[in-house]
Amino acid sequence: MLRKRIIRFIVSFILIFILGMSVNAYKVLSTVKMNLTFSYQGIEKGLNPDGSKFNVFEIKSKDIINSVYEELHGSGLSIDEINNNIVVEPIMPDRAVERVKSEQKEGNQYYYIPYEFSITYKERYPMEQSNSIKVLTALSEVYTVFFFENYAEKNTILQDEKIDIDQYEYIEIADVYSNKIDSMINYLDFHRKENEEFRAKSTGETFDNIIYMLTNLKNIDIEKYKSHILHASIAKDRILYLNKVRYIGTTLERSYKQEKNNTKFISDTLEKYDAKITSSLFIPTIDENYKLYMNKTQTGLDYITQQAYDSGLKAAEISDNINKNDYLIKSFSKDTQASQKDMELMNKMLSDIDEKLVNISNLALQTDNEFMEQKTMNYLSFSTPRYLWGNLYGMGTILKMFIISFFIACFNAAVRENHRASRDKKKARREQKYKEKKENRENKDNKNNKDNKENKDNIDNIDNIDNEDNKDNEDNEYQENDKTMAV
């Protein structure tokens, strides 16, 4: 009996193990996986490269799924099927999990924003040739384009955009060029600070060199052009431009008076301020890492002083603009007319400026593209989509399935033993009941037999008595007959 139970346990264990490995194989063969990793400054705070809020689930947005569907047109997959079978899950390192638990245990609020994600796609029919790898490959390509177009830095400021000089006065064209050059310098200087030793292989230039070229173009070429315009009083419509400049001057005068009044008011306020009032206060505060520190607050004196300083700077800036505006009015108020030679020189200078700016723009754009390619190459990266072959026959999987099968087989054996014990108890109860019924029936039969026997004896006794009575009667009759015959 014990041997049969052992054999039955081994057989059930083997069958369960085979079934579990088959289910695991089905799962492995029906699932394709790839990892998505982000690596740029700001991801740890949950931000995109441009500072907007990061949301990895945009990878399943309607626009991206539709683009993936168009990439796989003719594959037989529907949009809903693609969307429903894509699963995005964060991957958290063990050290991050331990840090979160530790901080929460100490009562601190600590958040970990993952930068690595697992993306899986589950197939409908794993035994048939599927498009799962194509789906994830298309998804990675579409999302990469989407991410860089929407969140990565754009160097459009360096692109050669033709300036429409027809809508500006000649003197205003110089300001338009200067503003564009200033924007280009600010952008390139930001990248220069990120990597001061960068030199593009394609152009052989550094950011310092390009900034130097732009600075010379602004301070030399454009200033020469501007000086020539002012000296020759060249204008498309002098009267219209003078009216515009005078209106600007009036506005500047009004702004200047306002700032000067603000400065005077603040100065008077400072004279009446009580110097005995505490100049600063310290208040317990929580920083961005949820650590306690003493924060020095600003008082009314601090705010008033800052306002006075700001108003003074604005007033000085406005005063400088007023002087420049007055000089323009003076220059274009002359009665002299620009000669043909002056016009030709102006056009040549403007053409040279435009040509130099185009060349520098192309050089800057090519250099910055190479820099951006190196800088953003690791912004996000996808691993190659693959089946989970390592989870099919790995030692971890086999051991896990072995343990699960063992416990299921033990549970099955326990259930069977329990069922067998219950069945034996029911059988014993049935046999007991049957035995009791049989004994009752036998007792009843014995009693009936005894009663029948007693009844039969009584009947026999009665018959014997009757027979004896009949015999006595017959004897009496014979005697009477004999007497009668004798008489």
RAQUI-V156009 format. One line per field, one symbol per residue. psi: psi as a letter, one per 20 degrees, with the letter a starting at -180 (. if undefined). burial: I if it has 24 or more other C-alpha atoms within 12 Angstrom, else O. A space follows every 50 residues. Layout:
psi=???
burial=???
//
This chain:
psi=ghhhggghggghgggggggghggghgggijppqqqppqnrpihijkqrhj irppohjiijrggghhhgghhkpjijqrghggghippppqopqhhgghgg ggghhijqopppoqjpqpoqppqgnhirprjghhghghgggghgggghhh irqpkhhiqnoppnihjqrghhhghggggghgggggghhghghhnhjppp hhhjqrhggghgghghhgifghhggghgghgilpqgnggghggghhghgg ghgghghghhhgggghghghhipoiiqphqqpppqpahjkqproporqrh hgggghgggghgggghghhhhggghhhggggjiqiqqprhgggghghggh ggggghhgghggggggghghghghhjhjgqqprppqqlhhjgkqhggggg hggghghgggggggggggggggghghghgghgggggggggggggggghhg hhgghgggggggggggggghggggggggghgggghh.
burial=OOOOOOOOIOOIIOOIIOOIIOOIIIIIIIIIIIIIIIOIOOIOOOOIIO OOOIOIOOIIOOOIIIIIIOIIOOOOIOIOOIIOIIIIOOOOOOOOOOOO OOOOOOOOOOOIIIIIIIIIIIIOOOOOOIIIIIIIIIIIIIIIOIIOOO IIIOIOOIIIOOIOOOOOIIIIIIOIIIOIIIIIIOIIIOIIOOOOOIII OOOOIIIIIIIOIIIOIIOOIIIIIIIIIIIIIIIOOIOOIIOOIIOOIO OIIOOIOOIIOIIOOIOOOOOOOOOOOOOOOOOOOOOOOOOOOOOOOOOO IOOIIOIIOOIIOIIOOIIOOIOOIOOIIOIIIOOOOOOOOOOOOIOOII OOIIOIIIOIIIIIIIIIIIIIOOOIOOIIIIOIIIIIOOIIOOOOIOOO IIOOIIOIIIOOIOOOOOOOOOOOOOOOOOOOOOOOOOOOOOOOOOOOOO OOOOOOOOOOOOOOOOOOOOOOOOOOOOOOOOOOOOO
//
